[in-house]
Amino acid sequence: MYENDTIAAISTPLGEGGIGIVKISGSNAKSIIKKIFKPSSARDKLFSIPKKLYHGFVVDRQGREIDEVLAVFMPAPYTYTKEDVVEINCHSGIFALRAVLELVLNNGARLAEPGEFTKRAFINGRIDLSQAEAVINIIKARSEEAVKTAAQVMKGELSRKIEKIQTMIIDIRAPIEAMLDYPEEYDEQKPDLKQVKKLISAVRDEIYELLKGVENNRAYQEGVSVAILGKPNVGKSSLLNALLRQQKAIVHEKPGTTRDILEGFMSMGGYPIRLLDTAGIEGTSDPVEIEGISRSRAAAAEAALIIYVIDGSSVWDADDDIASMISQSKGLVVVINKVDLPRVVEENRVREKYTNAAVVNTSALESIGIKELEEAVAKQLDDIMGNKNESSIIVSIRHEQILNEVMETIEGIINILGKEPWEIVSTELQYARSLLGNILGKTLDDSLLDKIFSEFCLGK
């Protein structure tokens, strides 16, 4: 990757739409657009006014018009990359955009690598690494909550907290280092152990606050799996359809219609949900049904929460096989379905059997109790993932791993205070501070940086 040349890419999704953008960044951006742009008004002095949209046409070397566009030039350093940037607003069609991009590349730019625009913003000091990673988190966000959290990081909220902790560590180390460098001046006056421990404990508390609610935020970012379990013909597929508001699964009165895992995606309480409709759990000799039940077990084992469906119009006997699968789950919502039919199952009996579960009455076919079911699932997920009020801004696994390592280091320092020489205490404090620097990208090697930015899409 050459960091001083001019790069270009299509910055909008390919496909039909109102506008598609070709972005150019680098020192030759302005000269390139001048070569391929013909203004609609001859009176315009091309791109003399920064950030002004100029109307015209992209033309090839023979002067043939490729597309009618709006183009804007934005001079460094007041751009995303802190370089000269040009954006060409074209009609959004794959062939038109590729034709414009090809002209740009033929006139002095090269195709940008995935994430290279954001990498340049990082290298040029416009953003730190945590903010750069927040960009991809916004792009890949699966819920509104995930967007909000990533936006906080992108605005520098995490950076400010990390820098605050680093400053606290510097303030603790400074008198220790002074004592070690000038021992003759500290013969009688040593650092106060109680005070040092108090200050280091304050660092630990700051890190703990950053890690609070991280499971909740990760669920918002990555989504969670919810498996629907039950015996055949209790209404699992009808419930899936009712929750998704579409006919995703085939519904038939004959038991065993669902033999494989069906899935759909939706949002409940802000969580992106991967909803899994499983094969009915019941003894069978059919090899296809046996395989379906095996897959149901696997889905239940991976799910963050299980929706256990009971036919409220039939005699219910707690199935030991299903009970064993439920016992392994983190969360449980029991659905007494088919309440539009004469009631047979006693709700109190179900509640006595599953004391820690939410119990909801539904009729999937009549769409009764669906809203209550969604609320119960969201409440269970809140309990599993952590309180929503614990507003962590950590969503990256990399950040979480680093902070956990810093926490272990700080705990270790507290344990050795007064037992080990001050040199070791100071070295460990410096190590903790260095680890925090990895979050901001101050101490990472190029290979790791390349790996992080390779996860970005082209044009960002």
C-alpha positions as CSV (number, residue, x, y, z in Angstrom):
1,M,0.0,0.0,0.0
2,Y,1.5,3.3,-1.1
3,E,0.4,6.0,1.3
4,N,1.4,9.1,-0.8
5,D,-0.3,8.3,-4.1
6,T,-3.9,9.1,-5.1
7,I,-6.6,6.5,-4.6
8,A,-10.1,6.1,-5.9
9,A,-13.1,3.9,-5.4
10,I,-16.9,3.7,-5.7
11,S,-18.1,4.7,-2.2
12,T,-21.8,3.7,-2.5
13,P,-23.3,0.2,-2.8
14,L,-23.5,-1.1,-6.4
15,G,-27.0,-1.3,-7.8
16,E,-29.9,0.9,-9.0
17,G,-30.5,4.1,-7.1
18,G,-30.6,7.8,-7.2
19,I,-27.0,8.6,-6.7
20,G,-23.7,6.8,-6.8
21,I,-20.4,8.3,-5.6
22,V,-16.9,7.9,-6.9
23,K,-14.4,9.2,-4.4
24,I,-10.8,10.3,-5.1
25,S,-8.2,11.1,-2.3
26,G,-4.7,12.3,-2.7
27,S,-2.5,15.1,-4.1
28,N,-3.6,14.5,-7.7
29,A,-7.3,14.5,-7.0
30,K,-8.0,18.0,-8.3
31,S,-5.9,17.5,-11.5
32,I,-7.6,14.2,-12.3
33,I,-11.2,15.7,-12.0
34,K,-10.1,18.6,-14.2
35,K,-9.1,16.2,-17.0
36,I,-12.4,14.3,-17.1
37,F,-14.9,17.0,-16.2
38,K,-16.7,19.3,-18.6
39,P,-18.8,22.0,-16.8
40,S,-22.3,22.7,-18.1
41,S,-21.5,26.5,-17.9
42,A,-18.4,27.8,-19.6
43,R,-18.3,30.7,-17.2
44,D,-17.4,28.4,-14.3
45,K,-13.8,28.6,-13.2
46,L,-13.5,25.0,-12.3
47,F,-13.2,24.1,-8.6
48,S,-12.0,27.5,-7.7
49,I,-14.4,27.5,-4.7
50,P,-13.8,24.6,-2.3
51,K,-16.8,22.4,-1.3
52,K,-19.0,23.9,-4.1
53,L,-20.9,21.4,-6.2
54,Y,-20.2,21.9,-10.0
55,H,-22.7,20.6,-12.5
56,G,-21.4,19.0,-15.7
57,F,-20.4,15.9,-17.5
58,V,-17.7,13.3,-17.1
59,V,-16.1,12.8,-20.6
60,D,-13.6,10.4,-22.0
61,R,-10.5,11.4,-24.1
62,Q,-12.5,11.7,-27.2
63,G,-14.9,14.1,-25.5
64,R,-17.8,11.7,-25.3
65,E,-20.1,12.3,-22.4
66,I,-20.2,9.3,-20.0
67,D,-22.5,10.6,-17.4
68,E,-24.1,13.9,-16.1
69,V,-22.7,14.5,-12.7
70,L,-22.2,16.9,-9.8
71,A,-18.6,17.1,-8.6
72,V,-17.0,18.8,-5.6
73,F,-13.4,19.4,-4.6
74,M,-12.5,19.5,-0.9
75,P,-8.9,20.7,-0.1
76,A,-6.7,19.2,2.6
77,P,-6.6,19.2,5.6
78,Y,-10.3,19.7,6.1
79,T,-11.4,16.3,4.7
80,Y,-12.1,12.8,5.9
81,T,-8.5,11.7,5.0
82,K,-6.9,15.1,5.6
83,E,-5.9,14.9,1.9
84,D,-7.3,16.6,-1.2
85,V,-10.6,14.9,-1.9
86,V,-13.0,14.9,-4.9
87,E,-16.4,13.3,-4.9
88,I,-18.2,12.7,-8.2
89,N,-22.0,12.3,-7.7
90,C,-23.1,10.1,-10.6
91,H,-26.3,8.3,-11.6
92,S,-26.3,5.1,-9.6
93,G,-25.9,2.2,-12.0
94,I,-23.1,-0.3,-12.0
95,F,-22.0,0.4,-15.6
96,A,-22.1,4.2,-15.3
97,L,-20.1,4.1,-12.0
98,R,-17.5,1.7,-13.3
99,A,-17.0,3.7,-16.5
100,V,-16.4,6.9,-14.4
101,L,-14.1,5.0,-12.0
102,E,-12.1,3.6,-15.0
103,L,-11.6,7.1,-16.3
104,V,-10.3,8.2,-12.9
105,L,-7.9,5.3,-12.7
106,N,-6.7,5.9,-16.3
107,N,-5.9,9.5,-15.4
108,G,-3.5,8.9,-12.5
109,A,-5.3,7.3,-9.5
110,R,-5.1,3.7,-8.4
111,L,-7.9,1.6,-7.0
112,A,-8.2,1.9,-3.2
113,E,-7.8,-1.1,-1.0
114,P,-10.6,-2.0,1.5
115,G,-10.7,0.5,4.2
116,E,-7.8,2.6,2.8
117,F,-9.7,5.9,3.0
118,T,-10.2,5.4,6.7
119,K,-6.7,4.1,7.2
120,R,-5.4,7.3,5.7
121,A,-7.6,9.3,8.1
122,F,-5.9,7.3,10.9
123,I,-2.4,7.6,9.6
124,N,-2.8,11.3,9.0
125,G,-4.0,11.9,12.6
126,R,-7.6,12.8,11.9
127,I,-8.9,9.8,14.0
128,D,-7.4,7.2,16.3
129,L,-7.7,3.5,15.8
130,S,-10.7,3.1,18.1
131,Q,-12.6,5.7,16.1
132,A,-11.6,4.0,12.8
133,E,-13.0,0.7,14.1
134,A,-16.2,2.5,15.1
135,V,-16.7,3.4,11.4
136,I,-16.9,-0.3,10.4
137,N,-19.1,-1.0,13.4
138,I,-21.6,1.7,12.2
139,I,-21.5,0.2,8.7
140,K,-22.1,-3.3,9.9
141,A,-24.5,-2.4,12.7
142,R,-27.6,-4.6,13.0
143,S,-29.6,-2.4,15.3
144,E,-30.3,1.2,16.2
145,E,-28.6,0.7,19.6
146,A,-25.4,-0.6,17.9
147,V,-25.3,2.6,15.7
148,K,-25.7,4.8,18.8
149,T,-22.9,3.1,20.6
150,A,-20.5,3.1,17.7
151,A,-21.3,6.8,17.0
152,Q,-20.2,7.6,20.6
153,V,-16.8,5.9,19.9
154,M,-16.4,7.6,16.6
155,K,-16.9,11.0,18.2
156,G,-14.0,10.1,20.6
157,E,-15.8,9.1,23.8
158,L,-13.7,5.9,24.2
159,S,-10.5,7.8,23.3
160,R,-11.1,10.4,26.0
161,K,-11.7,7.7,28.6
162,I,-8.6,5.7,27.6
163,E,-6.5,8.9,27.7
164,K,-7.9,9.7,31.1
165,I,-6.8,6.4,32.5
166,Q,-3.4,6.7,30.9
167,T,-2.9,10.1,32.6
168,M,-3.9,8.6,35.9
169,I,-1.2,5.9,35.4
170,I,1.4,8.6,34.5
171,D,0.5,10.5,37.7
172,I,1.0,7.4,39.8
173,R,4.3,6.5,38.1
174,A,5.9,10.0,38.2
175,P,6.8,10.1,42.0
176,I,7.9,6.5,41.9
177,E,10.2,7.1,38.9
178,A,11.5,10.3,40.6
179,M,12.4,8.2,43.7
180,L,14.1,5.6,41.6
181,D,16.1,8.1,39.6
182,Y,17.1,10.3,42.6
183,P,17.3,7.9,45.6
184,E,19.5,10.3,47.6
185,E,16.6,12.7,47.8
186,Y,14.2,10.1,48.9
187,D,16.2,8.3,51.7
188,E,13.6,8.8,54.3
189,Q,10.5,9.7,52.3
190,K,9.0,6.8,50.4
191,P,5.7,6.7,48.5
192,D,2.8,6.1,50.7
193,L,1.6,2.6,50.1
194,K,-2.0,3.3,51.1
195,Q,-2.2,6.3,48.8
196,V,-0.6,4.4,45.9
197,K,-3.0,1.6,46.4
198,K,-5.9,4.0,46.5
199,L,-4.8,5.6,43.2
200,I,-4.3,2.3,41.5
201,S,-7.7,1.1,42.7
202,A,-9.2,4.2,41.1
203,V,-7.6,3.1,37.8
204,R,-9.2,-0.4,38.2
205,D,-12.6,1.2,38.8
206,E,-12.3,3.2,35.6
207,I,-11.5,0.1,33.6
208,Y,-14.4,-1.8,35.3
209,E,-16.8,1.0,34.3
210,L,-15.7,0.6,30.6
211,L,-16.3,-3.1,30.7
212,K,-19.8,-2.9,32.3
213,G,-22.6,-3.8,29.9
214,V,-20.2,-5.1,27.2
215,E,-22.2,-8.2,26.7
216,N,-25.3,-6.1,26.1
217,N,-23.6,-4.0,23.6
218,R,-22.1,-6.9,21.7
219,A,-25.6,-8.4,21.4
220,Y,-26.8,-5.2,19.8
221,Q,-23.8,-5.2,17.4
222,E,-23.7,-8.9,16.5
223,G,-27.2,-10.1,17.2
224,V,-28.4,-13.1,19.3
225,S,-29.9,-16.5,18.4
226,V,-33.3,-17.5,19.8
227,A,-34.5,-21.1,19.2
228,I,-38.1,-22.2,19.2
229,L,-38.5,-25.7,20.7
230,G,-41.4,-28.0,21.3
231,K,-43.1,-31.2,20.3
232,P,-44.4,-31.7,16.8
233,N,-47.6,-29.8,15.9
234,V,-47.6,-27.4,18.8
235,G,-47.5,-24.4,16.5
236,K,-43.8,-23.6,16.3
237,S,-43.8,-22.7,12.6
238,S,-47.0,-20.7,13.0
239,L,-45.3,-18.7,15.8
240,L,-42.3,-18.1,13.6
241,N,-44.5,-16.7,10.9
242,A,-46.4,-14.6,13.4
243,L,-43.3,-13.1,14.8
244,L,-41.8,-12.4,11.4
245,R,-45.1,-11.1,10.0
246,Q,-44.6,-13.3,6.9
247,Q,-45.2,-16.9,5.8
248,K,-41.6,-18.1,6.3
249,A,-42.4,-21.6,7.4
250,I,-44.8,-24.2,5.9
251,V,-47.7,-24.8,8.3
252,H,-49.7,-28.0,8.1
253,E,-51.8,-30.0,10.5
254,K,-49.7,-33.1,9.8
255,P,-47.0,-33.4,12.5
256,G,-43.3,-33.3,11.5
257,T,-43.7,-30.8,8.7
258,T,-40.5,-28.9,9.8
259,R,-37.6,-31.3,9.5
260,D,-34.7,-28.8,9.2
261,I,-33.8,-25.5,10.9
262,L,-35.7,-22.5,9.5
263,E,-34.5,-19.1,10.3
264,G,-35.7,-15.5,10.1
265,F,-34.3,-12.2,11.2
266,M,-36.1,-9.5,13.2
267,S,-35.6,-7.0,16.0
268,M,-37.0,-7.3,19.5
269,G,-36.3,-4.7,22.1
270,G,-33.5,-3.3,20.0
271,Y,-31.8,-6.7,19.7
272,P,-31.1,-8.1,16.2
273,I,-32.6,-11.6,16.6
274,R,-31.8,-14.7,14.5
275,L,-35.0,-16.7,15.1
276,L,-34.7,-20.5,14.6
277,D,-37.7,-22.7,14.1
278,T,-36.6,-26.3,14.9
279,A,-37.9,-29.7,14.2
280,G,-40.4,-31.2,16.7
281,I,-38.7,-33.1,19.5
282,E,-40.3,-36.5,19.8
283,G,-39.1,-40.1,19.6
284,T,-39.0,-41.4,16.0
285,S,-37.3,-44.0,13.8
286,D,-37.4,-41.9,10.7
287,P,-33.7,-41.1,9.8
288,V,-34.6,-37.7,8.4
289,E,-36.6,-36.7,11.5
290,I,-33.7,-38.0,13.7
291,E,-31.3,-35.7,11.8
292,G,-33.8,-32.8,12.2
293,I,-33.9,-33.4,16.0
294,S,-30.1,-33.6,16.2
295,R,-30.0,-30.2,14.5
296,S,-32.6,-28.9,16.9
297,R,-30.3,-29.9,19.8
298,A,-27.4,-28.0,18.2
299,A,-29.5,-24.9,17.7
300,A,-30.7,-25.0,21.3
301,A,-27.1,-25.4,22.6
302,E,-26.0,-22.3,20.6
303,A,-29.0,-20.1,21.4
304,A,-28.9,-17.3,23.9
305,L,-32.6,-17.9,24.7
306,I,-35.2,-20.6,24.1
307,I,-38.8,-20.2,23.3
308,Y,-40.5,-23.4,24.5
309,V,-43.9,-23.9,22.9
310,I,-46.7,-25.9,24.4
311,D,-50.0,-26.8,22.9
312,G,-52.5,-25.3,25.4
313,S,-55.4,-27.3,23.9
314,S,-53.8,-30.7,24.5
315,V,-52.7,-32.7,27.5
316,W,-49.2,-31.6,28.5
317,D,-46.5,-33.8,29.9
318,A,-43.2,-32.2,30.6
319,D,-40.8,-34.0,28.1
320,D,-37.6,-35.0,29.7
321,D,-35.7,-34.7,26.4
322,I,-36.9,-31.1,25.9
323,A,-36.3,-30.4,29.6
324,S,-32.6,-31.4,29.3
325,M,-32.2,-29.1,26.4
326,I,-33.9,-26.2,28.2
327,S,-31.8,-26.7,31.3
328,Q,-28.7,-25.7,29.3
329,S,-30.1,-22.4,28.1
330,K,-29.3,-19.0,29.6
331,G,-32.9,-17.8,29.2
332,L,-36.3,-19.3,28.7
333,V,-39.7,-18.1,27.6
334,V,-42.5,-20.7,27.8
335,V,-45.4,-20.1,25.3
336,I,-48.8,-21.7,25.9
337,N,-50.1,-21.6,22.3
338,K,-53.5,-22.2,20.7
339,V,-55.4,-20.3,23.4
340,D,-58.1,-19.7,20.8
341,L,-59.1,-23.4,21.3
342,P,-60.6,-24.9,24.5
343,R,-58.0,-24.8,27.3
344,V,-56.5,-28.0,28.7
345,V,-53.1,-26.9,30.0
346,E,-53.1,-25.2,33.4
347,E,-50.9,-22.2,33.4
348,N,-50.1,-22.5,37.2
349,R,-48.7,-26.0,36.5
350,V,-46.3,-24.6,33.8
351,R,-45.2,-21.8,36.1
352,E,-44.5,-24.3,38.9
353,K,-42.4,-26.4,36.6
354,Y,-40.4,-23.4,35.1
355,T,-40.1,-21.0,38.0
356,N,-37.4,-18.8,36.4
357,A,-39.1,-18.6,33.0
358,A,-41.5,-16.0,31.5
359,V,-44.8,-17.6,30.6
360,V,-46.9,-16.1,27.7
361,N,-50.3,-17.2,26.3
362,T,-50.6,-17.0,22.5
363,S,-52.5,-17.9,19.5
364,A,-50.1,-17.8,16.6
365,L,-52.8,-18.2,14.0
366,E,-54.9,-15.4,15.5
367,S,-51.9,-13.2,16.4
368,I,-52.9,-13.1,20.0
369,G,-50.2,-12.5,22.6
370,I,-47.4,-11.8,20.0
371,K,-46.6,-8.4,21.3
372,E,-46.4,-9.8,24.9
373,L,-44.1,-12.6,23.7
374,E,-41.7,-10.0,22.1
375,E,-41.7,-8.0,25.3
376,A,-40.9,-11.2,27.3
377,V,-38.1,-12.1,25.0
378,A,-36.6,-8.6,25.2
379,K,-36.8,-8.6,29.0
380,Q,-35.1,-12.0,29.2
381,L,-32.3,-10.8,26.9
382,D,-31.8,-7.7,29.0
383,D,-31.4,-10.0,32.1
384,I,-28.9,-12.3,30.2
385,M,-26.8,-9.6,28.5
386,G,-26.7,-7.1,31.3
387,N,-28.7,-4.0,32.3
388,K,-29.3,-1.5,29.6
389,N,-28.4,1.2,32.1
390,E,-24.9,-0.1,32.2
391,S,-24.0,1.9,29.1
392,S,-20.6,0.5,28.1
393,I,-19.2,1.9,24.9
394,I,-17.0,-1.2,24.2
395,V,-18.3,-3.3,21.3
396,S,-15.0,-4.5,19.8
397,I,-13.7,-7.9,21.0
398,R,-10.2,-6.5,20.5
399,H,-10.9,-3.7,22.9
400,E,-12.5,-6.0,25.5
401,Q,-9.5,-8.4,25.4
402,I,-7.1,-5.5,25.9
403,L,-9.0,-4.1,28.8
404,N,-9.3,-7.5,30.5
405,E,-5.5,-7.8,30.2
406,V,-5.1,-4.3,31.7
407,M,-7.5,-5.2,34.5
408,E,-5.4,-8.4,35.3
409,T,-2.2,-6.3,35.3
410,I,-3.7,-3.7,37.6
411,E,-5.0,-6.4,40.0
412,G,-1.5,-7.9,40.0
413,I,0.1,-4.6,40.9
414,I,-2.3,-4.1,43.8
415,N,-1.3,-7.6,45.1
416,I,2.4,-7.0,44.9
417,L,2.4,-3.5,46.5
418,G,4.7,-3.6,49.5
419,K,6.0,-7.1,48.6
420,E,8.0,-6.4,45.5
421,P,10.5,-3.5,44.7
422,W,9.1,-0.3,43.4
423,E,10.9,-0.9,40.1
424,I,8.6,-3.8,39.4
425,V,5.5,-1.8,40.3
426,S,6.6,1.0,37.9
427,T,7.4,-1.4,35.1
428,E,3.9,-3.1,35.4
429,L,2.2,0.3,35.4
430,Q,4.0,1.2,32.3
431,Y,3.0,-2.1,30.7
432,A,-0.7,-1.4,31.5
433,R,-0.4,2.1,30.0
434,S,1.2,0.6,26.9
435,L,-1.6,-1.9,26.5
436,L,-4.2,0.9,26.6
437,G,-2.2,2.6,23.8
438,N,-3.0,-0.4,21.6
439,I,-6.7,0.5,21.7
440,L,-5.8,3.9,20.2
441,G,-3.4,2.4,17.7
442,K,-0.3,4.1,19.1
443,T,1.7,0.9,19.6
444,L,0.5,-1.5,17.0
445,D,2.5,-3.0,14.1
446,D,1.6,-2.6,10.5
447,S,0.4,-6.2,10.0
448,L,-2.3,-5.9,12.7
449,L,-3.3,-2.5,11.2
450,D,-3.6,-4.1,7.8
451,K,-5.8,-6.9,9.2
452,I,-8.1,-4.4,11.0
453,F,-8.6,-2.3,7.9
454,S,-9.0,-5.3,5.6
455,E,-12.4,-5.8,7.2
456,F,-13.7,-2.6,5.7
457,C,-15.6,-2.4,2.5
458,L,-14.1,-0.8,-0.7
459,G,-14.6,3.0,-0.8
460,K,-14.5,3.6,3.0
